[in-house]
Amino acid sequence: MKYIAIIYLVVICSCEHPVAKQKPLKSTIQKAELEKPFSNPNIIFGSSFGPFFQCLYRNNQFDRMMSFTSNSTIEKFTRKQVLNYYKHDFKFDYLLGMLSNTNQEGSITTLTYSRASIYGTRRKVTIKCMLENDSVKIILNSLSNKPFE
């Protein structure tokens, strides 16, 4: 019986786990405030902003597309025109490919996809976007067949 008690104590002592160090709450809050899910055009929910916006287009979520459209684009063309463009004339259902380059000029970030496949032809697509109200917003240069150029 003594030996069972000794073995039992040895097993219990060897199975103890070290206590993890606790981080101060203040630094955790500051880190959470810096990492917002919609605020990085390079990585937005595990993808870049281009495929994220393309996913909204493929699922006919035009109102959400409008919420990710910059205020400057809406002021330039009006909300009704941009929404109508997204619903009827916007062509964004092609293979975009991987993000190959980013360029930051002031508040505008240009995302470059150099291996986009449009109608069987490899082309370069550049998407301009900016950070507005803690969210990435797309900038359309025109309401034509080539809105990103």
C-alpha positions as CSV (number, residue, x, y, z in Angstrom):
1,M,0.0,0.0,0.0
2,K,3.0,2.3,0.8
3,Y,4.3,1.8,-2.7
4,I,1.0,2.7,-4.4
5,A,0.8,5.9,-2.4
6,I,4.5,6.8,-3.4
7,I,3.8,6.0,-7.1
8,Y,0.6,8.0,-6.9
9,L,2.5,11.1,-5.5
10,V,5.3,10.8,-8.1
11,V,2.7,10.7,-11.0
12,I,0.9,13.7,-9.7
13,C,4.0,15.7,-9.2
14,S,5.4,14.9,-12.6
15,C,2.1,15.9,-14.3
16,E,2.0,19.4,-13.0
17,H,2.0,22.1,-15.8
18,P,3.9,25.4,-15.4
19,V,1.6,28.4,-15.0
20,A,1.6,30.6,-18.0
21,K,2.6,34.2,-17.6
22,Q,-0.3,36.6,-17.7
23,K,0.0,39.6,-20.0
24,P,-1.2,42.9,-18.8
25,L,-4.7,43.8,-20.1
26,K,-3.6,47.2,-21.3
27,S,-1.1,45.9,-23.9
28,T,-3.6,43.3,-25.2
29,I,-6.2,46.0,-25.8
30,Q,-3.7,48.3,-27.6
31,K,-2.7,45.4,-29.9
32,A,-6.4,44.5,-30.6
33,E,-7.0,48.1,-31.6
34,L,-4.2,48.1,-34.1
35,E,-5.2,44.9,-35.8
36,K,-8.6,45.6,-37.4
37,P,-10.0,43.0,-39.8
38,F,-10.8,45.5,-42.6
39,S,-7.9,47.8,-42.3
40,N,-5.1,46.1,-44.2
41,P,-5.3,46.0,-48.0
42,N,-2.5,43.4,-48.2
43,I,-4.2,40.9,-45.8
44,I,-7.9,41.2,-45.3
45,F,-9.4,38.1,-43.7
46,G,-6.5,35.9,-45.0
47,S,-6.6,37.2,-48.5
48,S,-5.7,40.5,-50.2
49,F,-8.4,43.1,-50.9
50,G,-8.8,42.2,-54.6
51,P,-10.1,38.6,-54.1
52,F,-12.2,39.8,-51.2
53,F,-13.9,42.4,-53.3
54,Q,-14.2,39.9,-56.2
55,C,-15.9,37.5,-53.8
56,L,-18.5,40.2,-53.0
57,Y,-19.1,40.7,-56.8
58,R,-19.4,36.9,-57.5
59,N,-22.0,36.6,-54.7
60,N,-24.1,39.6,-55.9
61,Q,-23.5,41.6,-52.7
62,F,-23.7,45.0,-54.3
63,D,-24.6,46.8,-51.1
64,R,-21.5,45.5,-49.4
65,M,-19.4,46.4,-52.5
66,M,-20.8,50.0,-52.0
67,S,-19.7,49.9,-48.4
68,F,-16.1,49.1,-49.6
69,T,-16.1,51.9,-52.2
70,S,-14.3,55.1,-51.4
71,N,-16.2,58.3,-50.7
72,S,-14.2,60.1,-53.4
73,T,-15.5,57.6,-56.0
74,I,-19.1,58.0,-54.8
75,E,-18.8,61.8,-54.8
76,K,-17.3,61.7,-58.3
77,F,-20.0,59.5,-59.9
78,T,-22.9,59.5,-57.4
79,R,-24.0,56.5,-55.3
80,K,-26.8,55.5,-57.8
81,Q,-24.5,55.4,-60.8
82,V,-21.8,53.3,-59.0
83,L,-24.4,50.9,-57.7
84,N,-26.0,50.6,-61.2
85,Y,-22.5,50.1,-62.6
86,Y,-21.7,47.2,-60.1
87,K,-25.0,45.5,-61.0
88,H,-24.9,45.8,-64.8
89,D,-21.6,46.8,-66.3
90,F,-18.8,45.8,-63.8
91,K,-16.9,42.8,-65.1
92,F,-14.8,41.3,-62.4
93,D,-15.3,37.6,-62.7
94,Y,-11.9,36.5,-64.0
95,L,-8.9,34.8,-62.5
96,L,-7.2,37.5,-60.5
97,G,-4.2,35.4,-59.3
98,M,-1.9,36.1,-56.4
99,L,-1.0,39.6,-55.2
100,S,2.4,40.3,-56.7
101,N,3.2,43.9,-55.6
102,T,2.0,46.7,-53.5
103,N,2.9,50.4,-53.8
104,Q,2.1,53.1,-51.2
105,E,1.7,56.7,-52.4
106,G,0.4,58.9,-49.6
107,S,-2.9,57.5,-48.5
108,I,-3.5,55.4,-51.6
109,T,-2.3,51.8,-51.9
110,T,-2.0,50.2,-55.3
111,L,-2.3,46.4,-55.4
112,T,-0.8,44.8,-58.5
113,Y,-1.9,41.4,-59.7
114,S,0.5,40.6,-62.6
115,R,-0.9,37.2,-63.5
116,A,-4.5,37.9,-64.0
117,S,-6.2,35.9,-66.7
118,I,-8.8,37.9,-68.6
119,Y,-10.4,36.0,-71.5
120,G,-7.5,33.6,-71.7
121,T,-4.9,36.4,-71.9
122,R,-2.5,37.1,-69.0
123,R,-2.7,40.7,-68.0
124,K,-1.7,43.0,-65.2
125,V,-4.4,44.4,-63.0
126,T,-3.8,47.3,-60.6
127,I,-6.4,48.1,-58.0
128,K,-6.2,51.4,-56.1
129,C,-7.6,51.5,-52.6
130,M,-7.3,53.6,-49.5
131,L,-8.0,53.4,-45.8
132,E,-11.2,55.2,-44.8
133,N,-12.8,54.9,-41.4
134,D,-10.8,51.9,-40.4
135,S,-11.7,50.0,-43.5
136,V,-10.1,49.5,-47.0
137,K,-12.1,51.2,-49.7
138,I,-11.7,50.7,-53.5
139,I,-11.1,53.7,-55.8
140,L,-12.6,53.5,-59.3
141,N,-11.1,55.8,-61.9
142,S,-14.0,55.4,-64.4
143,L,-17.3,53.5,-64.9
144,S,-16.1,51.7,-68.0
145,N,-14.7,48.3,-69.0
146,K,-11.4,49.2,-67.3
147,P,-12.3,50.8,-63.9
148,F,-8.9,50.2,-62.3
149,E,-6.7,51.8,-65.0
